[in-house]
Amino acid sequence: MADKKSAIQDLMELQTRLNSLISEVVSPQVGEKSSFVFKPLADVSEDDKNYYIEMELPGVEIKDIEILCEENNVKIRGERKLSREIAPDNVFRMERFFGEFSREFFFASPVQKDKVEANLSNGILVLILPKKNSVQKIEIK
């Protein structure tokens, strides 16, 4: 099982790197609709008690982020908006992506939805998702 998880993580990392490479080589002209989707980068990890998600969201305000937590997954969606209107004729190059985004992460065990913590600081969204203890210790009386 660990090998399968590692292989999936390797494929996801490769996809992220390829997306970054493609976006560096091919940048849409201003005024054209980009075929690329704004997909913020995220690190997902776990320890015995929690899952952790750290997502890069520079330029995104708290009011523009929505987090939905279900039993075994969390959805993070929002929008990065242009800071000002820019006339296409006044732009030499535009490399940053703007618009709506949505990411969804699945976990092996359920999450305690009422104990999830979220913090946005310096453009990094950090979620701490406590694992629901599916095994309950029973005291013998």
GIVENSUL-V415336 format. One record per residue. N is the residue number from 1. RES is the residue in one small letter. SS is DSSP state (h for helix, s for strand, l for the rest). OMEGA is omega as a letter, one per 40 degrees, with the letter a starting at -180 (none if undefined). BURIAL is + if it has 9 or more other ideal C-beta (glycine too) atoms within 8 Angstrom, else -. Layout:
n=N res=RES ss=SS omega=OMEGA burial=BURIAL
n=N res=RES ss=SS omega=OMEGA burial=BURIAL
This chain:
n=1 res=m ss=l omega=a burial=-
n=2 res=a ss=h omega=i burial=-
n=3 res=d ss=h omega=i burial=-
n=4 res=k ss=h omega=i burial=-
n=5 res=k ss=h omega=i burial=-
n=6 res=s ss=h omega=i burial=-
n=7 res=a ss=h omega=i burial=-
n=8 res=i ss=h omega=i burial=-
n=9 res=q ss=h omega=i burial=-
n=10 res=d ss=h omega=i burial=-
n=11 res=l ss=h omega=i burial=-
n=12 res=m ss=h omega=i burial=-
n=13 res=e ss=h omega=i burial=-
n=14 res=l ss=h omega=i burial=-
n=15 res=q ss=h omega=i burial=-
n=16 res=t ss=h omega=i burial=+
n=17 res=r ss=h omega=i burial=-
n=18 res=l ss=h omega=i burial=-
n=19 res=n ss=h omega=i burial=+
n=20 res=s ss=h omega=a burial=-
n=21 res=l ss=h omega=a burial=-
n=22 res=i ss=h omega=a burial=+
n=23 res=s ss=h omega=i burial=+
n=24 res=e ss=h omega=a burial=-
n=25 res=v ss=h omega=a burial=-
n=26 res=v ss=l omega=i burial=-
n=27 res=s ss=l omega=a burial=+
n=28 res=p ss=l omega=i burial=+
n=29 res=q ss=l omega=i burial=-
n=30 res=v ss=l omega=i burial=-
n=31 res=g ss=l omega=i burial=-
n=32 res=e ss=l omega=i burial=-
n=33 res=k ss=l omega=a burial=-
n=34 res=s ss=l omega=i burial=-
n=35 res=s ss=l omega=i burial=-
n=36 res=f ss=l omega=i burial=+
n=37 res=v ss=l omega=i burial=-
n=38 res=f ss=l omega=a burial=+
n=39 res=k ss=l omega=a burial=-
n=40 res=p ss=l omega=i burial=+
n=41 res=l ss=l omega=a burial=-
n=42 res=a ss=s omega=i burial=+
n=43 res=d ss=s omega=i burial=-
n=44 res=v ss=s omega=a burial=-
n=45 res=s ss=s omega=i burial=-
n=46 res=e ss=s omega=i burial=-
n=47 res=d ss=l omega=a burial=-
n=48 res=d ss=l omega=a burial=-
n=49 res=k ss=l omega=a burial=-
n=50 res=n ss=s omega=i burial=+
n=51 res=y ss=s omega=i burial=+
n=52 res=y ss=s omega=i burial=+
n=53 res=i ss=s omega=i burial=+
n=54 res=e ss=s omega=a burial=+
n=55 res=m ss=s omega=i burial=+
n=56 res=e ss=s omega=i burial=+
n=57 res=l ss=l omega=i burial=+
n=58 res=p ss=l omega=i burial=-
n=59 res=g ss=l omega=i burial=-
n=60 res=v ss=l omega=i burial=+
n=61 res=e ss=l omega=a burial=-
n=62 res=i ss=h omega=a burial=-
n=63 res=k ss=h omega=a burial=-
n=64 res=d ss=h omega=a burial=+
n=65 res=i ss=s omega=i burial=+
n=66 res=e ss=s omega=i burial=-
n=67 res=i ss=s omega=i burial=+
n=68 res=l ss=s omega=a burial=-
n=69 res=c ss=s omega=i burial=+
n=70 res=e ss=l omega=a burial=-
n=71 res=e ss=l omega=a burial=-
n=72 res=n ss=l omega=i burial=+
n=73 res=n ss=s omega=i burial=+
n=74 res=v ss=s omega=i burial=+
n=75 res=k ss=s omega=i burial=+
n=76 res=i ss=s omega=i burial=+
n=77 res=r ss=s omega=a burial=+
n=78 res=g ss=s omega=a burial=+
n=79 res=e ss=s omega=i burial=-
n=80 res=r ss=s omega=a burial=+
n=81 res=k ss=l omega=i burial=-
n=82 res=l ss=l omega=a burial=-
n=83 res=s ss=l omega=i burial=-
n=84 res=r ss=l omega=i burial=-
n=85 res=e ss=l omega=i burial=-
n=86 res=i ss=l omega=i burial=+
n=87 res=a ss=l omega=a burial=-
n=88 res=p ss=h omega=a burial=-
n=89 res=d ss=h omega=a burial=-
n=90 res=n ss=h omega=a burial=-
n=91 res=v ss=l omega=i burial=+
n=92 res=f ss=l omega=a burial=-
n=93 res=r ss=l omega=i burial=-
n=94 res=m ss=l omega=a burial=-
n=95 res=e ss=l omega=a burial=-
n=96 res=r ss=l omega=i burial=-
n=97 res=f ss=l omega=i burial=-
n=98 res=f ss=l omega=i burial=-
n=99 res=g ss=s omega=a burial=-
n=100 res=e ss=s omega=i burial=-
n=101 res=f ss=s omega=i burial=+
n=102 res=s ss=s omega=i burial=-
n=103 res=r ss=s omega=i burial=+
n=104 res=e ss=s omega=a burial=-
n=105 res=f ss=s omega=a burial=+
n=106 res=f ss=s omega=a burial=-
n=107 res=f ss=l omega=a burial=+
n=108 res=a ss=l omega=a burial=-
n=109 res=s ss=l omega=a burial=-
n=110 res=p ss=l omega=a burial=+
n=111 res=v ss=s omega=i burial=+
n=112 res=q ss=l omega=a burial=+
n=113 res=k ss=h omega=a burial=-
n=114 res=d ss=h omega=a burial=-
n=115 res=k ss=h omega=a burial=-
n=116 res=v ss=l omega=i burial=+
n=117 res=e ss=s omega=i burial=-
n=118 res=a ss=s omega=a burial=+
n=119 res=n ss=s omega=i burial=-
n=120 res=l ss=s omega=a burial=+
n=121 res=s ss=s omega=i burial=-
n=122 res=n ss=l omega=i burial=-
n=123 res=g ss=l omega=i burial=+
n=124 res=i ss=s omega=i burial=+
n=125 res=l ss=s omega=i burial=+
n=126 res=v ss=s omega=i burial=+
n=127 res=l ss=s omega=i burial=+
n=128 res=i ss=s omega=a burial=+
n=129 res=l ss=s omega=i burial=+
n=130 res=p ss=s omega=i burial=+
n=131 res=k ss=s omega=i burial=+
n=132 res=k ss=l omega=i burial=-
n=133 res=n ss=l omega=a burial=-
n=134 res=s ss=l omega=i burial=-
n=135 res=v ss=l omega=a burial=-
n=136 res=q ss=l omega=i burial=-
n=137 res=k ss=l omega=a burial=-
n=138 res=i ss=l omega=i burial=-
n=139 res=e ss=l omega=i burial=-
n=140 res=i ss=l omega=a burial=-
n=141 res=k ss=l omega=none burial=-
